[in-house]
Amino acid sequence: IFDGTRNTNTNSFTLSGFQQGITTINADGIRVEHSDMPGQYSEIRADGFIRKWQYGEAKYLNDVYAEIYTIPTMPHGAKPNNVTIYLPQSFRGRGNEIQILLSQIGSEMAIGRIDSSGNVINLTFRTKTVLNIVDYSLNTTNPYVTVEGYMEQTFRAVGSNIETDYAGLTFMIMVLGK
C-alpha cells in the first residue's frame, strides 16, 4: 500500500525481490529475460536501460544526438569562424555524463596552381586538418558545443614569401548520453 508519501514507517519496506516468469523486480531494477536467448536480458536500472548480449552489456536509450554541419570557407582564404551547435534540452544538466565525437566527412581545397603554359604559380607543401571541441556546456538554458574546424595549407608562390590560407569543412557531431 502506498499513500503518496515516500519513506514513511507505514509504507517503507526493503524490496528483496519478486520474480514471475521471465520478469524479475528487485532493488537493482526490472529485468526481463529473453526466453529465446539464454543468459540475455533487457533491464531498467536507475542509470538507464541495459541490453545484455551474449558477450556483454550495452547501454541504450540514454540519448543520442547526431548531425552534419558545414563550416563554410571564408573569402580570401581567411580562417573560418567556429560554429556553436545547440543540443536538445534532454542534455541539459548532465554535467560530464556525455561523450562528444567529431568526424570529418568532407572538405575541398585547391592545392597548388599552374598557369595555361604549365608553369607552377604556387605550390602547397603542407596541409593540416583541424577539428576540435573548443567549448561545451550542459549547465545552461540551451546546452551547446562549440567546434573549431578547417583545412589549412601552407604554400609558396613563385617569387613570393610563404603564405597560409584556409578552407572550411563538413563534419558529423555525435553526442552520446551516458
ChimeraX commands (.cxc) that place a marker at each C-alpha (Angstrom):
marker #1 position 0.00,0.00,0.00 radius 0.5
marker #1 position 1.34,3.41,-0.95 radius 0.5
marker #1 position -0.32,6.62,0.20 radius 0.5
marker #1 position 1.79,9.00,-1.91 radius 0.5
marker #1 position 4.39,9.75,0.78 radius 0.5
marker #1 position 7.83,8.18,0.47 radius 0.5
marker #1 position 9.72,6.59,3.34 radius 0.5
marker #1 position 7.01,6.70,5.99 radius 0.5
marker #1 position 7.00,3.99,8.65 radius 0.5
marker #1 position 3.76,2.65,7.26 radius 0.5
marker #1 position 4.93,2.34,3.66 radius 0.5
marker #1 position 8.70,1.65,3.87 radius 0.5
marker #1 position 10.00,-1.83,3.24 radius 0.5
marker #1 position 13.09,-3.46,1.82 radius 0.5
marker #1 position 12.50,-4.86,-1.65 radius 0.5
marker #1 position 14.19,-8.24,-1.64 radius 0.5
marker #1 position 12.80,-9.17,-4.99 radius 0.5
marker #1 position 9.87,-10.51,-6.92 radius 0.5
marker #1 position 10.04,-12.94,-9.81 radius 0.5
marker #1 position 7.25,-14.03,-12.10 radius 0.5
marker #1 position 8.09,-15.99,-15.23 radius 0.5
marker #1 position 10.79,-14.16,-17.20 radius 0.5
marker #1 position 10.45,-10.91,-15.18 radius 0.5
marker #1 position 12.38,-10.04,-12.01 radius 0.5
marker #1 position 11.82,-6.89,-9.94 radius 0.5
marker #1 position 14.31,-6.07,-7.18 radius 0.5
marker #1 position 16.28,-3.16,-5.70 radius 0.5
marker #1 position 18.61,-3.17,-8.76 radius 0.5
marker #1 position 15.84,-2.69,-11.32 radius 0.5
marker #1 position 13.42,-4.55,-13.53 radius 0.5
marker #1 position 14.86,-7.37,-15.66 radius 0.5
marker #1 position 13.13,-9.27,-18.45 radius 0.5
marker #1 position 14.91,-12.41,-19.63 radius 0.5
marker #1 position 14.93,-13.12,-23.37 radius 0.5
marker #1 position 13.40,-16.57,-23.33 radius 0.5
marker #1 position 14.69,-17.44,-26.80 radius 0.5
marker #1 position 18.27,-16.35,-25.92 radius 0.5
marker #1 position 19.53,-17.93,-22.67 radius 0.5
marker #1 position 21.55,-15.59,-20.43 radius 0.5
marker #1 position 20.42,-12.48,-22.31 radius 0.5
marker #1 position 18.05,-9.85,-20.94 radius 0.5
marker #1 position 16.85,-6.25,-21.01 radius 0.5
marker #1 position 16.92,-4.32,-17.74 radius 0.5
marker #1 position 15.82,-0.95,-16.43 radius 0.5
marker #1 position 18.26,0.44,-13.84 radius 0.5
marker #1 position 18.49,3.75,-12.04 radius 0.5
marker #1 position 21.10,4.97,-14.55 radius 0.5
marker #1 position 19.39,3.83,-17.76 radius 0.5
marker #1 position 18.42,0.88,-19.90 radius 0.5
marker #1 position 20.70,-2.12,-20.42 radius 0.5
marker #1 position 20.60,-4.87,-23.05 radius 0.5
marker #1 position 22.64,-7.93,-22.07 radius 0.5
marker #1 position 24.02,-9.64,-25.14 radius 0.5
marker #1 position 25.93,-12.89,-25.27 radius 0.5
marker #1 position 29.31,-11.16,-24.76 radius 0.5
marker #1 position 28.46,-8.10,-22.67 radius 0.5
marker #1 position 26.04,-5.36,-21.74 radius 0.5
marker #1 position 25.03,-2.48,-24.00 radius 0.5
marker #1 position 23.59,0.73,-22.59 radius 0.5
marker #1 position 20.86,2.32,-24.64 radius 0.5
marker #1 position 18.09,4.89,-24.51 radius 0.5
marker #1 position 20.42,7.28,-22.70 radius 0.5
marker #1 position 20.17,9.84,-25.54 radius 0.5
marker #1 position 21.96,10.25,-28.83 radius 0.5
marker #1 position 22.26,13.39,-30.95 radius 0.5
marker #1 position 23.91,13.24,-34.38 radius 0.5
marker #1 position 24.00,15.93,-37.04 radius 0.5
marker #1 position 26.09,17.00,-40.02 radius 0.5
marker #1 position 27.44,20.57,-40.13 radius 0.5
marker #1 position 29.44,22.53,-42.68 radius 0.5
marker #1 position 31.84,25.26,-41.66 radius 0.5
marker #1 position 31.99,27.41,-44.82 radius 0.5
marker #1 position 35.16,28.70,-46.42 radius 0.5
marker #1 position 35.70,32.40,-45.77 radius 0.5
marker #1 position 36.54,34.93,-48.51 radius 0.5
marker #1 position 40.23,35.49,-49.37 radius 0.5
marker #1 position 41.37,32.34,-47.55 radius 0.5
marker #1 position 40.68,33.69,-44.05 radius 0.5
marker #1 position 40.42,31.25,-41.16 radius 0.5
marker #1 position 36.78,30.08,-40.76 radius 0.5
marker #1 position 34.79,31.01,-37.67 radius 0.5
marker #1 position 33.96,28.42,-35.01 radius 0.5
marker #1 position 30.45,27.01,-35.06 radius 0.5
marker #1 position 28.23,26.66,-31.98 radius 0.5
marker #1 position 25.85,23.72,-32.04 radius 0.5
marker #1 position 22.87,23.78,-29.71 radius 0.5
marker #1 position 21.91,20.41,-28.26 radius 0.5
marker #1 position 18.45,19.12,-27.39 radius 0.5
marker #1 position 17.17,20.02,-23.91 radius 0.5
marker #1 position 17.48,16.38,-22.86 radius 0.5
marker #1 position 21.25,17.01,-22.47 radius 0.5
marker #1 position 20.70,19.94,-20.09 radius 0.5
marker #1 position 22.10,19.50,-16.58 radius 0.5
marker #1 position 24.01,16.26,-17.28 radius 0.5
marker #1 position 27.36,17.56,-16.03 radius 0.5
marker #1 position 30.05,15.50,-17.75 radius 0.5
marker #1 position 27.82,12.49,-18.39 radius 0.5
marker #1 position 28.21,12.70,-22.16 radius 0.5
marker #1 position 30.70,11.78,-24.84 radius 0.5
marker #1 position 31.21,14.07,-27.86 radius 0.5
marker #1 position 32.53,12.60,-31.10 radius 0.5
marker #1 position 33.57,14.59,-34.18 radius 0.5
marker #1 position 34.32,13.10,-37.58 radius 0.5
marker #1 position 35.32,14.95,-40.73 radius 0.5
marker #1 position 33.25,13.81,-43.69 radius 0.5
marker #1 position 34.21,16.28,-46.40 radius 0.5
marker #1 position 36.44,19.13,-47.44 radius 0.5
marker #1 position 37.67,20.76,-50.59 radius 0.5
marker #1 position 40.79,22.85,-51.04 radius 0.5
marker #1 position 42.69,23.76,-54.20 radius 0.5
marker #1 position 46.33,22.97,-53.57 radius 0.5
marker #1 position 48.83,24.49,-55.98 radius 0.5
marker #1 position 48.19,26.37,-59.20 radius 0.5
marker #1 position 49.55,26.05,-62.74 radius 0.5
marker #1 position 49.15,28.66,-65.47 radius 0.5
marker #1 position 47.94,27.88,-69.00 radius 0.5
marker #1 position 51.53,27.27,-70.15 radius 0.5
marker #1 position 52.09,24.62,-67.46 radius 0.5
marker #1 position 54.25,26.81,-65.24 radius 0.5
marker #1 position 53.85,26.44,-61.46 radius 0.5
marker #1 position 52.35,29.60,-59.93 radius 0.5
marker #1 position 52.28,28.32,-56.37 radius 0.5
marker #1 position 52.93,25.00,-54.68 radius 0.5
marker #1 position 51.45,23.70,-51.42 radius 0.5
marker #1 position 53.98,21.96,-49.23 radius 0.5
marker #1 position 51.94,21.42,-46.04 radius 0.5
marker #1 position 48.29,20.73,-45.29 radius 0.5
marker #1 position 46.64,20.33,-41.92 radius 0.5
marker #1 position 43.12,19.47,-40.82 radius 0.5
marker #1 position 41.82,20.90,-37.54 radius 0.5
marker #1 position 38.62,19.60,-35.93 radius 0.5
marker #1 position 38.35,20.27,-32.19 radius 0.5
marker #1 position 35.85,20.87,-29.43 radius 0.5
marker #1 position 36.59,24.40,-28.23 radius 0.5
marker #1 position 33.95,24.62,-25.50 radius 0.5
marker #1 position 30.78,22.98,-24.29 radius 0.5
marker #1 position 28.26,23.48,-21.51 radius 0.5
marker #1 position 25.30,21.42,-20.42 radius 0.5
marker #1 position 24.57,23.64,-17.43 radius 0.5
marker #1 position 22.97,26.47,-19.40 radius 0.5
marker #1 position 19.42,27.13,-20.57 radius 0.5
marker #1 position 20.50,26.00,-24.05 radius 0.5
marker #1 position 23.20,23.30,-23.88 radius 0.5
marker #1 position 25.84,23.72,-26.59 radius 0.5
marker #1 position 29.10,22.52,-28.13 radius 0.5
marker #1 position 31.45,24.94,-29.93 radius 0.5
marker #1 position 33.59,23.39,-32.66 radius 0.5
marker #1 position 36.66,24.68,-34.49 radius 0.5
marker #1 position 37.12,23.12,-37.90 radius 0.5
marker #1 position 39.13,23.98,-41.00 radius 0.5
marker #1 position 41.70,22.88,-43.54 radius 0.5
marker #1 position 44.96,24.82,-43.55 radius 0.5
marker #1 position 47.54,24.92,-46.32 radius 0.5
marker #1 position 50.96,26.48,-46.40 radius 0.5
marker #1 position 52.31,27.31,-49.84 radius 0.5
marker #1 position 54.92,29.34,-51.68 radius 0.5
marker #1 position 54.07,31.35,-54.76 radius 0.5
marker #1 position 56.82,31.76,-57.34 radius 0.5
marker #1 position 58.93,34.77,-56.35 radius 0.5
marker #1 position 56.97,35.28,-53.14 radius 0.5
marker #1 position 57.04,34.54,-49.43 radius 0.5
marker #1 position 55.48,31.54,-47.72 radius 0.5
marker #1 position 51.72,32.04,-47.26 radius 0.5
marker #1 position 48.92,30.24,-45.42 radius 0.5
marker #1 position 45.24,30.08,-46.24 radius 0.5
marker #1 position 42.23,28.15,-45.02 radius 0.5
marker #1 position 39.12,26.32,-46.18 radius 0.5
marker #1 position 36.04,25.14,-44.34 radius 0.5
marker #1 position 34.98,21.54,-43.94 radius 0.5
marker #1 position 31.98,19.30,-43.31 radius 0.5
marker #1 position 31.82,17.15,-40.19 radius 0.5
marker #1 position 29.50,14.98,-38.18 radius 0.5
marker #1 position 28.98,15.55,-34.47 radius 0.5
marker #1 position 27.60,12.78,-32.29 radius 0.5
marker #1 position 26.77,13.40,-28.65 radius 0.5
marker #1 position 26.08,10.34,-26.52 radius 0.5
marker #1 position 24.45,10.47,-23.10 radius 0.5
marker #1 position 25.96,8.04,-20.62 radius 0.5
marker link #1:1,2 radius 0.2
marker link #1:2,3 radius 0.2
marker link #1:3,4 radius 0.2
marker link #1:4,5 radius 0.2
marker link #1:5,6 radius 0.2
marker link #1:6,7 radius 0.2
marker link #1:7,8 radius 0.2
marker link #1:8,9 radius 0.2
marker link #1:9,10 radius 0.2
marker link #1:10,11 radius 0.2
marker link #1:11,12 radius 0.2
marker link #1:12,13 radius 0.2
marker link #1:13,14 radius 0.2
marker link #1:14,15 radius 0.2
marker link #1:15,16 radius 0.2
marker link #1:16,17 radius 0.2
marker link #1:17,18 radius 0.2
marker link #1:18,19 radius 0.2
marker link #1:19,20 radius 0.2
marker link #1:20,21 radius 0.2
marker link #1:21,22 radius 0.2
marker link #1:22,23 radius 0.2
marker link #1:23,24 radius 0.2
marker link #1:24,25 radius 0.2
marker link #1:25,26 radius 0.2
marker link #1:26,27 radius 0.2
marker link #1:27,28 radius 0.2
marker link #1:28,29 radius 0.2
marker link #1:29,30 radius 0.2
marker link #1:30,31 radius 0.2
marker link #1:31,32 radius 0.2
marker link #1:32,33 radius 0.2
marker link #1:33,34 radius 0.2
marker link #1:34,35 radius 0.2
marker link #1:35,36 radius 0.2
marker link #1:36,37 radius 0.2
marker link #1:37,38 radius 0.2
marker link #1:38,39 radius 0.2
marker link #1:39,40 radius 0.2
marker link #1:40,41 radius 0.2
marker link #1:41,42 radius 0.2
marker link #1:42,43 radius 0.2
marker link #1:43,44 radius 0.2
marker link #1:44,45 radius 0.2
marker link #1:45,46 radius 0.2
marker link #1:46,47 radius 0.2
marker link #1:47,48 radius 0.2
marker link #1:48,49 radius 0.2
marker link #1:49,50 radius 0.2
marker link #1:50,51 radius 0.2
marker link #1:51,52 radius 0.2
marker link #1:52,53 radius 0.2
marker link #1:53,54 radius 0.2
marker link #1:54,55 radius 0.2
marker link #1:55,56 radius 0.2
marker link #1:56,57 radius 0.2
marker link #1:57,58 radius 0.2
marker link #1:58,59 radius 0.2
marker link #1:59,60 radius 0.2
marker link #1:60,61 radius 0.2
marker link #1:61,62 radius 0.2
marker link #1:62,63 radius 0.2
marker link #1:63,64 radius 0.2
marker link #1:64,65 radius 0.2
marker link #1:65,66 radius 0.2
marker link #1:66,67 radius 0.2
marker link #1:67,68 radius 0.2
marker link #1:68,69 radius 0.2
marker link #1:69,70 radius 0.2
marker link #1:70,71 radius 0.2
marker link #1:71,72 radius 0.2
marker link #1:72,73 radius 0.2
marker link #1:73,74 radius 0.2
marker link #1:74,75 radius 0.2
marker link #1:75,76 radius 0.2
marker link #1:76,77 radius 0.2
marker link #1:77,78 radius 0.2
marker link #1:78,79 radius 0.2
marker link #1:79,80 radius 0.2
marker link #1:80,81 radius 0.2
marker link #1:81,82 radius 0.2
marker link #1:82,83 radius 0.2
marker link #1:83,84 radius 0.2
marker link #1:84,85 radius 0.2
marker link #1:85,86 radius 0.2
marker link #1:86,87 radius 0.2
marker link #1:87,88 radius 0.2
marker link #1:88,89 radius 0.2
marker link #1:89,90 radius 0.2
marker link #1:90,91 radius 0.2
marker link #1:91,92 radius 0.2
marker link #1:92,93 radius 0.2
marker link #1:93,94 radius 0.2
marker link #1:94,95 radius 0.2
marker link #1:95,96 radius 0.2
marker link #1:96,97 radius 0.2
marker link #1:97,98 radius 0.2
marker link #1:98,99 radius 0.2
marker link #1:99,100 radius 0.2
marker link #1:100,101 radius 0.2
marker link #1:101,102 radius 0.2
marker link #1:102,103 radius 0.2
marker link #1:103,104 radius 0.2
marker link #1:104,105 radius 0.2
marker link #1:105,106 radius 0.2
marker link #1:106,107 radius 0.2
marker link #1:107,108 radius 0.2
marker link #1:108,109 radius 0.2
marker link #1:109,110 radius 0.2
marker link #1:110,111 radius 0.2
marker link #1:111,112 radius 0.2
marker link #1:112,113 radius 0.2
marker link #1:113,114 radius 0.2
marker link #1:114,115 radius 0.2
marker link #1:115,116 radius 0.2
marker link #1:116,117 radius 0.2
marker link #1:117,118 radius 0.2
marker link #1:118,119 radius 0.2
marker link #1:119,120 radius 0.2
marker link #1:120,121 radius 0.2
marker link #1:121,122 radius 0.2
marker link #1:122,123 radius 0.2
marker link #1:123,124 radius 0.2
marker link #1:124,125 radius 0.2
marker link #1:125,126 radius 0.2
marker link #1:126,127 radius 0.2
marker link #1:127,128 radius 0.2
marker link #1:128,129 radius 0.2
marker link #1:129,130 radius 0.2
marker link #1:130,131 radius 0.2
marker link #1:131,132 radius 0.2
marker link #1:132,133 radius 0.2
marker link #1:133,134 radius 0.2
marker link #1:134,135 radius 0.2
marker link #1:135,136 radius 0.2
marker link #1:136,137 radius 0.2
marker link #1:137,138 radius 0.2
marker link #1:138,139 radius 0.2
marker link #1:139,140 radius 0.2
marker link #1:140,141 radius 0.2
marker link #1:141,142 radius 0.2
marker link #1:142,143 radius 0.2
marker link #1:143,144 radius 0.2
marker link #1:144,145 radius 0.2
marker link #1:145,146 radius 0.2
marker link #1:146,147 radius 0.2
marker link #1:147,148 radius 0.2
marker link #1:148,149 radius 0.2
marker link #1:149,150 radius 0.2
marker link #1:150,151 radius 0.2
marker link #1:151,152 radius 0.2
marker link #1:152,153 radius 0.2
marker link #1:153,154 radius 0.2
marker link #1:154,155 radius 0.2
marker link #1:155,156 radius 0.2
marker link #1:156,157 radius 0.2
marker link #1:157,158 radius 0.2
marker link #1:158,159 radius 0.2
marker link #1:159,160 radius 0.2
marker link #1:160,161 radius 0.2
marker link #1:161,162 radius 0.2
marker link #1:162,163 radius 0.2
marker link #1:163,164 radius 0.2
marker link #1:164,165 radius 0.2
marker link #1:165,166 radius 0.2
marker link #1:166,167 radius 0.2
marker link #1:167,168 radius 0.2
marker link #1:168,169 radius 0.2
marker link #1:169,170 radius 0.2
marker link #1:170,171 radius 0.2
marker link #1:171,172 radius 0.2
marker link #1:172,173 radius 0.2
marker link #1:173,174 radius 0.2
marker link #1:174,175 radius 0.2
marker link #1:175,176 radius 0.2
marker link #1:176,177 radius 0.2
marker link #1:177,178 radius 0.2
view
